[in-house]
Amino acid sequence: MTHSIKLVGAFILAALLFTSCKDCDTTTTQFDEKDVEWLVYDRGDTVRFLNEVGDTVTYTNTALVAEQVPGEGYNVSDNCIGHFDVQAYSVMEDVARNNTGATKNPGLATYFLKREKGLEVSVAVDERGEYKLNLAQPTYPSVEVNDVLYNEVYEVVNSDASKVTNVKRILFNKQSGFLSVEFYNDKKLELIFE
């Protein structure tokens, strides 16, 4: 997958140069190809999942965005923002619609925030929560999903079962993205390797 976000990075830098205050020295945290790899999916990419009843669900990338955000210690209302960090996200959605016009399955997102001091990566499921990954330590050296072995897998476990639609567990890796998403109502999505 080639990431069109590289071009977006150039636009961010150009926008920063033209929008910064004349009397303000402004710097920007730069991201590189290794950071962008965390987003996994490129614009228009599709992946297929197997759901809890054995049906195939196709997800399509509907957003790949990078933008500058005020660095630590600054906010958008400051007259002069001396440093900008960069955040980027990728959204995968089940673009099929049910009879009410709503999507059938929740959207999946991968997000990173590149600060001067490092990189933060999170995964999210539509209005059900955002979960930060511990990049220093994958949870498992390898995990099998749908008869395929994936390496360096991060696990997110959510203990909040107050709603049956809450996320219970996510498996994710940098190479293939969302491997599995399980909910407290026994619904699930498991990646189909292609």
Secondary structure, DSSP 8 states (H G I E B T S, - for coil): ---THHHHHHHHHHHHHHHS-TT---EE----HHHHGGG---TT-EEEEEETTS-EEEEEEEEEEEEEEE-TT--TT-S---EEEEEEEEEEEE--B-TTSSBSS--EEEEEEEETTEEEEEEEETTTEEEE--TTS-SEEEEEETTEEEEEEEEEE----SSTTSEEEEEEETTTEEEEEEETTS-EEEEE--
